[in-house]
Every structure is written in structure tokens, then in C-alpha cells.
Amino acid sequence: MAKKKLVRSRDEKMLCGVAAGIADYVGLDPSIIRLLWVVSILLPGPNLIIVLAYLVLCFVLPAENTGAS
């Protein structure tokens, strides 16, 4: 069994591929993760932390290796 690795998606990305990568890692549809992200931004609370976490993940997560050389 191959070990799952959290990576940014190259194929299903809208901004950086973070939501699609997280969705693939947890086994959900990327639209669900994107919807949860937007709802969390619109609700009152630590919005700046959520946006900063997304931006950090854009730079920290490695891009998906498609196998093409």
C-alpha cells in the first residue's frame, strides 16, 4: 500500500491547487473543500488566520509529481 502524501494538485487547481490536494488526501471532492474554505472566510472569526494558512500552504506544499519528464 502506497503512503499518501499531501501535495498541491496540478490538474484540478483553481488558485494554487491546495484545496484539490487536501481533497485528494482526505478522499473528498475538491468542491467540498473549496466551499468549506469560502464559508469559513465569510463567517465571523479568525479569517486572517485561515487566509494566511492557505497562502503558507501554497508555498510549503510540494506540487504533485505527474510522472512526466
SVG drawing of the C-alpha trace seen along z (x, -y; Angstrom):
<svg xmlns="http://www.w3.org/2000/svg" viewBox="-21 -39 33 41">
<polyline fill="none" stroke="black" stroke-width="0.4" points="0.0,0.0 1.4,-3.3 1.6,-6.0 -0.5,-9.1 1.3,-12.4 -0.2,-15.9 0.7,-17.8 -0.7,-20.6 -2.7,-19.4 -1.6,-20.4 -4.7,-19.2 -7.6,-20.3 -6.3,-23.6 -8.2,-26.9 -5.7,-29.1 -2.7,-27.2 -4.1,-23.6 -4.2,-23.5 -7.9,-22.7 -7.7,-19.9 -4.6,-18.5 -6.3,-18.4 -9.4,-16.9 -7.4,-14.1 -5.6,-13.5 -8.8,-13.1 -10.8,-11.4 -13.4,-14.2 -14.5,-16.2 -12.4,-19.4 -15.6,-21.4 -16.5,-20.5 -13.1,-21.7 -13.4,-24.9 -17.0,-25.5 -15.8,-24.9 -13.0,-27.4 -15.3,-30.1 -17.8,-29.6 -15.1,-29.8 -13.9,-33.1 -17.4,-34.5 -18.2,-33.5 -17.1,-35.8 -13.9,-34.6 -10.2,-34.2 -10.5,-34.9 -6.9,-36.3 -5.5,-33.1 -7.4,-31.0 -6.2,-33.1 -2.6,-33.1 -2.8,-29.3 -3.9,-28.9 -1.1,-31.2 1.5,-29.3 0.3,-26.0 0.6,-27.5 4.4,-27.9 5.1,-25.0 3.3,-22.1 5.2,-20.5 3.5,-20.3 2.1,-17.0 4.5,-14.9 2.7,-13.9 5.3,-11.4 6.1,-13.3 9.7,-14.1"/>
</svg>
